[in-house]
């Protein structure tokens, strides 16, 4: 199937029988972002529950990495929307990626606000 494609697509083809040329990248990156997001959420809940500076910095770093990968997947989803010619299930995946990217940004900002509080009050600002 990839032999009929032009030269840039033949170098690293990810072919799916549905969607367009960006579909393969969206699917693979969304799966990676989902797995990394789940792992980040589980470790982040533990780190935020400890509520000290070192654990909040760890939660902040892992949430930044997860958000960056989700942002990359969202970028490919937006490219897929721009190219057009996608089915209903791909539109749902694209919409979920866009919503999850905004939600992760909100969570990352909340963790950074917690770091500010811990550094300002020395960890005693917990209610």
N, CA, C and O atoms as a GROMACS GRO file, in nm:
protein
  508
    1UNK      N    1   0.081  -0.120   0.000
    1UNK     CA    2   0.000   0.000   0.000
    1UNK      C    3   0.085   0.126   0.000
    1UNK      O    4   0.050   0.224  -0.066
    2UNK      N    5   0.197   0.125   0.073
    2UNK     CA    6   0.279   0.245   0.085
    2UNK      C    7   0.361   0.271  -0.041
    2UNK      O    8   0.415   0.381  -0.056
    3UNK      N    9   0.374   0.174  -0.131
    3UNK     CA   10   0.457   0.193  -0.249
    3UNK      C   11   0.397   0.293  -0.347
    3UNK      O   12   0.469   0.347  -0.431
    4UNK      N   13   0.268   0.319  -0.340
    4UNK     CA   14   0.206   0.415  -0.430
    4UNK      C   15   0.213   0.558  -0.377
    4UNK      O   16   0.174   0.651  -0.447
    5UNK      N   17   0.261   0.575  -0.255
    5UNK     CA   18   0.269   0.708  -0.195
    5UNK      C   19   0.391   0.783  -0.247
    5UNK      O   20   0.485   0.723  -0.299
    6UNK      N   21   0.388   0.916  -0.232
    6UNK     CA   22   0.503   0.996  -0.273
    6UNK      C   23   0.618   0.974  -0.175
    6UNK      O   24   0.598   0.911  -0.070
    7UNK      N   25   0.737   1.025  -0.206
    7UNK     CA   26   0.859   0.992  -0.133
    7UNK      C   27   0.857   1.028   0.016
    7UNK      O   28   0.909   0.947   0.093
    8UNK      N   29   0.805   1.140   0.064
    8UNK     CA   30   0.811   1.161   0.209
    8UNK      C   31   0.727   1.060   0.287
    8UNK      O   32   0.765   1.021   0.398
    9UNK      N   33   0.616   1.016   0.231
    9UNK     CA   34   0.530   0.922   0.301
    9UNK      C   35   0.586   0.781   0.296
    9UNK      O   36   0.554   0.700   0.383
   10UNK      N   37   0.670   0.750   0.197
   10UNK     CA   38   0.728   0.617   0.188
   10UNK      C   39   0.838   0.594   0.291
   10UNK      O   40   0.871   0.479   0.322
   11UNK      N   41   0.895   0.699   0.344
   11UNK     CA   42   1.005   0.684   0.438
   11UNK      C   43   0.955   0.622   0.569
   11UNK      O   44   1.015   0.528   0.619
   12UNK      N   45   0.847   0.674   0.624
   12UNK     CA   46   0.791   0.621   0.749
   12UNK      C   47   0.640   0.613   0.736
   12UNK      O   48   0.569   0.694   0.795
   13UNK      N   49   0.590   0.517   0.661
   13UNK     CA   50   0.445   0.510   0.642
   13UNK      C   51   0.375   0.440   0.758
   13UNK      O   52   0.416   0.332   0.800
   14UNK      N   53   0.272   0.501   0.808
   14UNK     CA   54   0.182   0.437   0.903
   14UNK      C   55   0.047   0.438   0.834
   14UNK      O   56  -0.021   0.541   0.830
   15UNK      N   57   0.009   0.326   0.779
   15UNK     CA   58  -0.110   0.322   0.695
   15UNK      C   59  -0.226   0.263   0.773
   15UNK      O   60  -0.213   0.157   0.834
   16UNK      N   61  -0.338   0.331   0.770
   16UNK     CA   62  -0.464   0.281   0.823
   16UNK      C   63  -0.564   0.280   0.708
   16UNK      O   64  -0.563   0.372   0.626
   17UNK      N   65  -0.648   0.180   0.701
   17UNK     CA   66  -0.743   0.173   0.589
   17UNK      C   67  -0.856   0.275   0.599
   17UNK      O   68  -0.943   0.278   0.512
   18UNK      N   69  -0.855   0.357   0.702
   18UNK     CA   70  -0.958   0.460   0.717
   18UNK      C   71  -0.887   0.591   0.749
   18UNK      O   72  -0.770   0.590   0.787
   19UNK      N   73  -0.956   0.701   0.733
   19UNK     CA   74  -0.899   0.832   0.765
   19UNK      C   75  -0.809   0.884   0.654
   19UNK      O   76  -0.823   0.847   0.537
   20UNK      N   77  -0.716   0.970   0.691
   20UNK     CA   78  -0.624   1.030   0.594
   20UNK      C   79  -0.481   1.003   0.638
   20UNK      O   80  -0.456   0.916   0.721
   21UNK      N   81  -0.385   1.077   0.582
   21UNK     CA   82  -0.244   1.049   0.609
   21UNK      C   83  -0.202   1.082   0.752
   21UNK      O   84  -0.100   1.032   0.797
   22UNK      N   85  -0.276   1.163   0.824
   22UNK     CA   86  -0.241   1.197   0.962
   22UNK      C   87  -0.302   1.101   1.063
   22UNK      O   88  -0.270   1.108   1.181
   23UNK      N   89  -0.387   1.010   1.019
   23UNK     CA   90  -0.459   0.922   1.110
   23UNK      C   91  -0.364   0.831   1.189
   23UNK      O   92  -0.384   0.812   1.309
   24UNK      N   93  -0.265   0.777   1.125
   24UNK     CA   94  -0.171   0.688   1.193
   24UNK      C   95  -0.099   0.757   1.307
   24UNK      O   96  -0.084   0.700   1.416
   25UNK      N   97  -0.056   0.878   1.283
   25UNK     CA   98   0.014   0.952   1.387
   25UNK      C   99  -0.080   0.989   1.502
   25UNK      O  100  -0.040   0.985   1.619
   26UNK      N  101  -0.203   1.025   1.470
   26UNK     CA  102  -0.300   1.060   1.574
   26UNK      C  103  -0.329   0.940   1.661
   26UNK      O  104  -0.332   0.952   1.784
   27UNK      N  105  -0.350   0.825   1.602
   27UNK     CA  106  -0.384   0.705   1.678
   27UNK      C  107  -0.267   0.663   1.766
   27UNK      O  108  -0.287   0.635   1.885
   28UNK      N  109  -0.147   0.657   1.711
   28UNK     CA  110  -0.032   0.613   1.790
   28UNK      C  111   0.000   0.712   1.902
   28UNK      O  112   0.022   0.671   2.016
   29UNK      N  113   0.002   0.841   1.872
   29UNK     CA  114   0.033   0.940   1.975
   29UNK      C  115  -0.077   0.949   2.080
   29UNK      O  116  -0.047   0.975   2.197
   30UNK      N  117  -0.202   0.930   2.042
   30UNK     CA  118  -0.308   0.934   2.143
   30UNK      C  119  -0.300   0.812   2.235
   30UNK      O  120  -0.329   0.824   2.354
   31UNK      N  121  -0.262   0.697   2.183
   31UNK     CA  122  -0.243   0.580   2.270
   31UNK      C  123  -0.126   0.602   2.366
   31UNK      O  124  -0.137   0.571   2.484
   32UNK      N  125  -0.015   0.654   2.314
   32UNK     CA  126   0.100   0.683   2.401
   32UNK      C  127   0.064   0.788   2.506
   32UNK      O  128   0.100   0.774   2.624
   33UNK      N  129  -0.006   0.892   2.465
   33UNK     CA  130  -0.045   0.998   2.559
   33UNK      C  131  -0.142   0.944   2.663
   33UNK      O  132  -0.137   0.986   2.779
   34UNK      N  133  -0.229   0.854   2.625
   34UNK     CA  134  -0.323   0.796   2.720
   34UNK      C  135  -0.253   0.711   2.826
   34UNK      O  136  -0.285   0.720   2.944
   35UNK      N  137  -0.158   0.628   2.783
   35UNK     CA  138  -0.085   0.544   2.878
   35UNK      C  139   0.001   0.630   2.970
   35UNK      O  140   0.003   0.608   3.091
   36UNK      N  141   0.071   0.726   2.913
   36UNK     CA  142   0.153   0.815   2.994
   36UNK      C  143   0.067   0.901   3.086
   36UNK      O  144   0.106   0.927   3.200
   37UNK      N  145  -0.048   0.944   3.039
   37UNK     CA  146  -0.139   1.023   3.122
   37UNK      C  147  -0.194   0.943   3.239
   37UNK      O  148  -0.208   0.997   3.349
   38UNK      N  149  -0.224   0.816   3.218
   38UNK     CA  150  -0.272   0.731   3.327
   38UNK      C  151  -0.162   0.712   3.431
   38UNK      O  152  -0.187   0.724   3.551
   39UNK      N  153  -0.040   0.683   3.386
   39UNK     CA  154   0.071   0.666   3.480
   39UNK      C  155   0.100   0.796   3.555
   39UNK      O  156   0.128   0.794   3.675
   40UNK      N  157   0.094   0.908   3.485
   40UNK     CA  158   0.117   1.038   3.549
   40UNK      C  159   0.008   1.067   3.652
   40UNK      O  160   0.038   1.121   3.758
   41UNK      N  161  -0.115   1.033   3.621
   41UNK     CA  162  -0.224   1.057   3.715
   41UNK      C  163  -0.208   0.975   3.842
   41UNK      O  164  -0.228   1.025   3.952
   42UNK      N  165  -0.173   0.849   3.826
   42UNK     CA  166  -0.157   0.763   3.944
   42UNK      C  167  -0.042   0.810   4.032
   42UNK      O  168  -0.057   0.819   4.154
   43UNK      N  169   0.072   0.838   3.972
   43UNK     CA  170   0.185   0.886   4.053
   43UNK      C  171   0.162   1.028   4.101
   43UNK      O  172   0.208   1.064   4.210
   44UNK      N  173   0.093   1.110   4.023
   44UNK     CA  174   0.066   1.248   4.061
   44UNK      C  175  -0.026   1.257   4.182
   44UNK      O  176  -0.008   1.344   4.267
   45UNK      N  177  -0.125   1.168   4.189
   45UNK     CA  178  -0.215   1.168   4.304
   45UNK      C  179  -0.136   1.137   4.431
   45UNK      O  180  -0.158   1.201   4.535
   46UNK      N  181  -0.046   1.041   4.424
   46UNK     CA  182   0.037   1.009   4.539
   46UNK      C  183   0.127   1.127   4.576
   46UNK      O  184   0.140   1.161   4.694
   47UNK      N  185   0.188   1.189   4.476
   47UNK     CA  186   0.280   1.301   4.503
   47UNK      C  187   0.207   1.422   4.560
   47UNK      O  188   0.258   1.487   4.651
   48UNK      N  189   0.090   1.452   4.510
   48UNK     CA  190   0.015   1.566   4.562
   48UNK      C  191  -0.037   1.536   4.702
   48UNK      O  192  -0.048   1.628   4.784
   49UNK      N  193  -0.070   1.410   4.732
   49UNK     CA  194  -0.117   1.374   4.865
   49UNK      C  195  -0.008   1.394   4.970
   49UNK      O  196  -0.039   1.423   5.085
   50UNK      N  197   0.118   1.379   4.932
   50UNK     CA  198   0.228   1.400   5.026
   50UNK      C  199   0.246   1.547   5.060
   50UNK      O  200   0.284   1.580   5.173
   51UNK      N  201   0.218   1.635   4.968
   51UNK     CA  202   0.216   1.780   4.984
   51UNK      C  203   0.344   1.840   5.042
   51UNK      O  204   0.340   1.917   5.137
   52UNK      N  205   0.456   1.801   4.982
   52UNK     CA  206   0.579   1.872   5.013
   52UNK      C  207   0.646   1.911   4.882
   52UNK      O  208   0.606   1.864   4.775
   53UNK      N  209   0.745   1.996   4.890
   53UNK     CA  210   0.799   2.058   4.769
   53UNK      C  211   0.858   1.955   4.673
   53UNK      O  212   0.835   1.965   4.552
   54UNK      N  213   0.933   1.859   4.722
   54UNK     CA  214   0.998   1.764   4.631
   54UNK      C  215   0.896   1.678   4.558
   54UNK      O  216   0.912   1.652   4.438
   55UNK      N  217   0.792   1.634   4.626
   55UNK     CA  218   0.689   1.555   4.559
   55UNK      C  219   0.607   1.638   4.461
   55UNK      O  220   0.568   1.589   4.356
   56UNK      N  221   0.581   1.764   4.495
   56UNK     CA  222   0.508   1.849   4.401
   56UNK      C  223   0.590   1.881   4.278
   56UNK      O  224   0.535   1.893   4.168
   57UNK      N  225   0.722   1.894   4.294
   57UNK     CA  226   0.807   1.915   4.176
   57UNK      C  227   0.808   1.791   4.086
   57UNK      O  228   0.811   1.804   3.964
   58UNK      N  229   0.805   1.672   4.146
   58UNK     CA  230   0.798   1.549   4.067
   58UNK      C  231   0.665   1.541   3.992
   58UNK      O  232   0.662   1.504   3.875
   59UNK      N  233   0.557   1.575   4.060
   59UNK     CA  234   0.425   1.574   3.995
   59UNK      C  235   0.419   1.677   3.884
   59UNK      O  236   0.358   1.654   3.780
   60UNK      N  237   0.483   1.792   3.907
   60UNK     CA  238   0.484   1.897   3.806
   60UNK      C  239   0.563   1.855   3.682
   60UNK      O  240   0.519   1.880   3.569
   61UNK      N  241   0.676   1.791   3.701
   61UNK     CA  242   0.757   1.748   3.587
   61UNK      C  243   0.686   1.640   3.507
   61UNK      O  244   0.686   1.644   3.384
   62UNK      N  245   0.625   1.543   3.574
   62UNK     CA  246   0.556   1.437   3.501
   62UNK      C  247   0.431   1.490   3.431
   62UNK      O  248   0.397   1.443   3.323
   63UNK      N  249   0.362   1.586   3.493
   63UNK     CA  250   0.244   1.642   3.426
   63UNK      C  251   0.284   1.725   3.305
   63UNK      O  252   0.211   1.728   3.206
   64UNK      N  253   0.398   1.792   3.312
   64UNK     CA  254   0.446   1.868   3.196
   64UNK      C  255   0.480   1.776   3.080
   64UNK      O  256   0.450   1.806   2.965
   65UNK      N  257   0.544   1.663   3.110
   65UNK     CA  258   0.578   1.566   3.006
   65UNK      C  259   0.452   1.507   2.944
   65UNK      O  260   0.443   1.495   2.821
   66UNK      N  261   0.357   1.470   3.026
   66UNK     CA  262   0.232   1.414   2.976
   66UNK      C  263   0.154   1.515   2.893
   66UNK      O  264   0.099   1.481   2.788
   67UNK      N  265   0.151   1.641   2.939
   67UNK     CA  266   0.079   1.744   2.864
   67UNK      C  267   0.147   1.772   2.730
   67UNK      O  268   0.079   1.797   2.631
   68UNK      N  269   0.280   1.768   2.727
   68UNK     CA  270   0.352   1.791   2.602
   68UNK      C  271   0.320   1.684   2.499
   68UNK      O  272   0.297   1.714   2.382
   69UNK      N  273   0.317   1.558   2.541
   69UNK     CA  274   0.284   1.450   2.449
   69UNK      C  275   0.139   1.460   2.403
   69UNK      O  276   0.109   1.434   2.286
   70UNK      N  277   0.049   1.496   2.493
   70UNK     CA  278  -0.092   1.513   2.455
   70UNK      C  279  -0.108   1.632   2.360
   70UNK      O  280  -0.190   1.628   2.269
   71UNK      N  281  -0.029   1.736   2.382
   71UNK     CA  282  -0.032   1.852   2.292
   71UNK      C  283   0.016   1.815   2.152
   71UNK      O  284  -0.038   1.863   2.052
   72UNK      N  285   0.117   1.729   2.144
   72UNK     CA  286   0.163   1.681   2.014
   72UNK      C  287   0.055   1.600   1.944
   72UNK      O  288   0.033   1.616   1.824
   73UNK      N  289  -0.013   1.512   2.019
   73UNK     CA  290  -0.123   1.434   1.961
   73UNK      C  291  -0.236   1.525   1.917
   73UNK      O  292  -0.298   1.502   1.814
   74UNK      N  293  -0.264   1.631   1.996
   74UNK     CA  294  -0.369   1.725   1.958
   74UNK      C  295  -0.330   1.800   1.831
   74UNK      O  296  -0.416   1.830   1.748
   75UNK      N  297  -0.203   1.832   1.816
   75UNK     CA  298  -0.159   1.899   1.694
   75UNK      C  299  -0.181   1.814   1.571
   75UNK      O  300  -0.225   1.864   1.467
   76UNK      N  301  -0.152   1.685   1.581
   76UNK     CA  302  -0.180   1.595   1.469
   76UNK      C  303  -0.330   1.579   1.447
   76UNK      O  304  -0.374   1.564   1.333
   77UNK      N  305  -0.408   1.582   1.554
   77UNK     CA  306  -0.554   1.575   1.539
   77UNK      C  307  -0.606   1.698   1.466
   77UNK      O  308  -0.694   1.688   1.381
   78UNK      N  309  -0.552   1.815   1.500
   78UNK     CA  310  -0.593   1.937   1.430
   78UNK      C  311  -0.552   1.932   1.283
   78UNK      O  312  -0.626   1.979   1.196
   79UNK      N  313  -0.435   1.874   1.255
   79UNK     CA  314  -0.392   1.858   1.116
   79UNK      C  315  -0.485   1.762   1.043
   79UNK      O  316  -0.516   1.783   0.925
   80UNK      N  317  -0.529   1.658   1.112
   80UNK     CA  318  -0.622   1.564   1.051
   80UNK      C  319  -0.756   1.631   1.021
   80UNK      O  320  -0.818   1.603   0.919
   81UNK      N  321  -0.800   1.719   1.110
   81UNK     CA  322  -0.924   1.793   1.086
   81UNK      C  323  -0.907   1.885   0.966
   81UNK      O  324  -0.998   1.898   0.884
   82UNK      N  325  -0.790   1.948   0.955
   82UNK     CA  326  -0.765   2.039   0.844
   82UNK      C  327  -0.762   1.966   0.710
   82UNK      O  328  -0.814   2.017   0.610
   83UNK      N  329  -0.702   1.847   0.708
   83UNK     CA  330  -0.696   1.770   0.585
   83UNK      C  331  -0.836   1.724   0.545
   83UNK      O  332  -0.870   1.721   0.427
   84UNK      N  333  -0.917   1.688   0.646
   84UNK     CA  334  -1.054   1.646   0.619
   84UNK      C  335  -1.064   1.497   0.591
   84UNK      O  336  -0.967   1.423   0.608
   85UNK      N  337  -1.182   1.454   0.549
   85UNK     CA  338  -1.209   1.317   0.507
   85UNK      C  339  -1.187   1.218   0.621
   85UNK      O  340  -1.110   1.123   0.606
   86UNK      N  341  -1.253   1.240   0.736
   86UNK     CA  342  -1.245   1.147   0.847
   86UNK      C  343  -1.384   1.098   0.883
   86UNK      O  344  -1.484   1.164   0.853
   87UNK      N  345  -1.389   0.984   0.948
   87UNK     CA  346  -1.517   0.927   0.989
   87UNK      C  347  -1.560   0.978   1.125
   87UNK      O  348  -1.492   1.060   1.188
   88UNK      N  349  -1.676   0.929   1.169
   88UNK     CA  350  -1.732   0.975   1.297
   88UNK      C  351  -1.646   0.935   1.416
   88UNK      O  352  -1.629   1.013   1.509
   89UNK      N  353  -1.591   0.813   1.414
   89UNK     CA  354  -1.510   0.769   1.528
   89UNK      C  355  -1.382   0.850   1.539
   89UNK      O  356  -1.336   0.877   1.650
   90UNK      N  357  -1.325   0.889   1.429
   90UNK     CA  358  -1.204   0.972   1.433
   90UNK      C  359  -1.237   1.112   1.481
   90UNK      O  360  -1.155   1.174   1.549
   91UNK      N  361  -1.353   1.163   1.448
   91UNK     CA  362  -1.394   1.294   1.499
   91UNK      C  363  -1.409   1.292   1.651
   91UNK      O  364  -1.373   1.388   1.719
   92UNK      N  365  -1.460   1.182   1.703
   92UNK     CA  366  -1.473   1.167   1.849
   92UNK      C  367  -1.335   1.166   1.913
   92UNK      O  368  -1.313   1.231   2.015
   93UNK      N  369  -1.241   1.091   1.854
   93UNK     CA  370  -1.104   1.087   1.907
   93UNK      C  371  -1.039   1.224   1.902
   93UNK      O  372  -0.973   1.265   1.997
   94UNK      N  373  -1.058   1.296   1.793
   94UNK     CA  374  -1.002   1.431   1.782
   94UNK      C  375  -1.061   1.524   1.887
   94UNK      O  376  -0.989   1.602   1.949
   95UNK      N  377  -1.191   1.516   1.908
   95UNK     CA  378  -1.257   1.600   2.007
   95UNK      C  379  -1.209   1.568   2.148
   95UNK      O  380  -1.184   1.658   2.228
   96UNK      N  381  -1.197   1.440   2.179
   96UNK     CA  382  -1.149   1.400   2.311
   96UNK      C  383  -1.006   1.449   2.334
   96UNK      O  384  -0.973   1.495   2.443
   97UNK      N  385  -0.921   1.440   2.232
   97UNK     CA  386  -0.783   1.488   2.246
   97UNK      C  387  -0.779   1.638   2.274
   97UNK      O  388  -0.699   1.682   2.357
   98UNK      N  389  -0.862   1.714   2.209
   98UNK     CA  390  -0.863   1.859   2.230
   98UNK      C  391  -0.912   1.892   2.371
   98UNK      O  392  -0.856   1.979   2.436
   99UNK      N  393  -1.016   1.823   2.418
   99UNK     CA  394  -1.070   1.848   2.552
   99UNK      C  395  -0.970   1.804   2.659
   99UNK      O  396  -0.950   1.874   2.758
  100UNK      N  397  -0.907   1.689   2.641
  100UNK     CA  398  -0.810   1.638   2.738
  100UNK      C  399  -0.688   1.729   2.747
  100UNK      O  400  -0.632   1.746   2.855
  101UNK      N  401  -0.646   1.787   2.636
  101UNK     CA  402  -0.532   1.879   2.639
  101UNK      C  403  -0.562   2.000   2.726
  101UNK      O  404  -0.477   2.042   2.804
  102UNK      N  405  -0.681   2.056   2.714
  102UNK     CA  406  -0.719   2.169   2.798
  102UNK      C  407  -0.733   2.130   2.944
  102UNK      O  408  -0.695   2.206   3.033
  103UNK      N  409  -0.786   2.011   2.970
  103UNK     CA  410  -0.802   1.963   3.107
  103UNK      C  411  -0.666   1.940   3.172
  103UNK      O  412  -0.647   1.975   3.288
  104UNK      N  413  -0.573   1.882   3.098
  104UNK     CA  414  -0.439   1.861   3.153
  104UNK      C  415  -0.368   1.993   3.179
  104UNK      O  416  -0.293   2.004   3.275
  105UNK      N  417  -0.392   2.092   3.095
  105UNK     CA  418  -0.333   2.223   3.119
  105UNK      C  419  -0.386   2.282   3.250
  105UNK      O  420  -0.310   2.340   3.327
  106UNK      N  421  -0.515   2.267   3.274
  106UNK     CA  422  -0.574   2.316   3.399
  106UNK      C  423  -0.514   2.244   3.520
  106UNK      O  424  -0.481   2.309   3.620
  107UNK      N  425  -0.498   2.113   3.512
  107UNK     CA  426  -0.438   2.038   3.622
  107UNK      C  427  -0.293   2.075   3.646
  107UNK      O  428  -0.248   2.082   3.760
  108UNK      N  429  -0.219   2.100   3.538
  108UNK     CA  430  -0.079   2.139   3.550
  108UNK      C  431  -0.068   2.276   3.617
  108UNK      O  432   0.022   2.298   3.699
  109UNK      N  433  -0.156   2.366   3.583
  109UNK     CA  434  -0.156   2.499   3.647
  109UNK      C  435  -0.190   2.486   3.796
  109UNK      O  436  -0.133   2.557   3.878
  110UNK      N  437  -0.281   2.395   3.830
  110UNK     CA  438  -0.316   2.375   3.972
  110UNK      C  439  -0.198   2.320   4.051
  110UNK      O  440  -0.176   2.359   4.165
  111UNK      N  441  -0.121   2.229   3.991
  111UNK     CA  442  -0.003   2.176   4.059
  111UNK      C  443   0.101   2.285   4.079
  111UNK      O  444   0.164   2.294   4.184
  112UNK      N  445   0.120   2.369   3.978
  112UNK     CA  446   0.215   2.480   3.991
  112UNK      C  447   0.169   2.580   4.098
  112UNK      O  448   0.252   2.637   4.168
  113UNK      N  449   0.040   2.600   4.111
  113UNK     CA  450  -0.011   2.687   4.218
  113UNK      C  451   0.015   2.625   4.354
  113UNK      O  452   0.043   2.696   4.450
  114UNK      N  453   0.007   2.493   4.364
  114UNK     CA  454   0.039   2.424   4.488
  114UNK      C  455   0.185   2.438   4.524
  114UNK      O  456   0.219   2.450   4.642
  115UNK      N  457   0.272   2.437   4.424
  115UNK     CA  458   0.415   2.456   4.449
  115UNK      C  459   0.439   2.596   4.504
  115UNK      O  460   0.519   2.615   4.596
  116UNK      N  461   0.369   2.695   4.447
  116UNK     CA  462   0.383   2.832   4.498
  116UNK      C  463   0.340   2.840   4.645
  116UNK      O  464   0.404   2.907   4.725
  117UNK      N  465   0.229   2.770   4.679
  117UNK     CA  466   0.180   2.774   4.816
  117UNK      C  467   0.277   2.706   4.912
  117UNK      O  468   0.301   2.756   5.022
  118UNK      N  469   0.331   2.592   4.872
  118UNK     CA  470   0.425   2.520   4.957
  118UNK      C  471   0.552   2.602   4.978
  118UNK      O  472   0.606   2.608   5.088
  119UNK      N  473   0.599   2.665   4.871
  119UNK     CA  474   0.722   2.744   4.886
  119UNK      C  475   0.696   2.871   4.967
  119UNK      O  476   0.787   2.920   5.035
  120UNK      N  477   0.577   2.925   4.962
  120UNK     CA  478   0.546   3.046   5.037
  120UNK      C  479   0.525   3.017   5.185
  120UNK      O  480   0.573   3.092   5.270
  121UNK      N  481   0.452   2.910   5.216
  121UNK     CA  482   0.417   2.882   5.355
  121UNK      C  483   0.499   2.769   5.416
  121UNK      O  484   0.479   2.733   5.532
  122UNK      N  485   0.591   2.713   5.340
  122UNK     CA  486   0.677   2.610   5.395
  122UNK      C  487   0.607   2.479   5.421
  122UNK      O  488   0.649   2.404   5.511
  123UNK      N  489   0.503   2.448   5.347
  123UNK     CA  490   0.432   2.322   5.363
  123UNK      C  491   0.324   2.327   5.469
  123UNK      O  492   0.248   2.231   5.483
  124UNK      N  493   0.314   2.436   5.542
  124UNK     CA  494   0.212   2.446   5.646
  124UNK      C  495   0.082   2.506   5.596
  124UNK      O  496  -0.010   2.527   5.675
  125UNK      N  497   0.072   2.535   5.466
  125UNK     CA  498  -0.047   2.597   5.414
  125UNK      C  499  -0.158   2.500   5.383
  125UNK      O  500  -0.260   2.539   5.326
  126UNK      N  501  -0.141   2.373   5.419
  126UNK     CA  502  -0.241   2.269   5.391
  126UNK      C  503  -0.360   2.285   5.485
  126UNK      O  504  -0.343   2.303   5.606
  127UNK      N  505  -0.478   2.279   5.429
  127UNK     CA  506  -0.599   2.296   5.510
  127UNK      C  507  -0.664   2.162   5.534
  127UNK      O  508  -0.768   2.155   5.600
   0.00000   0.00000   0.00000
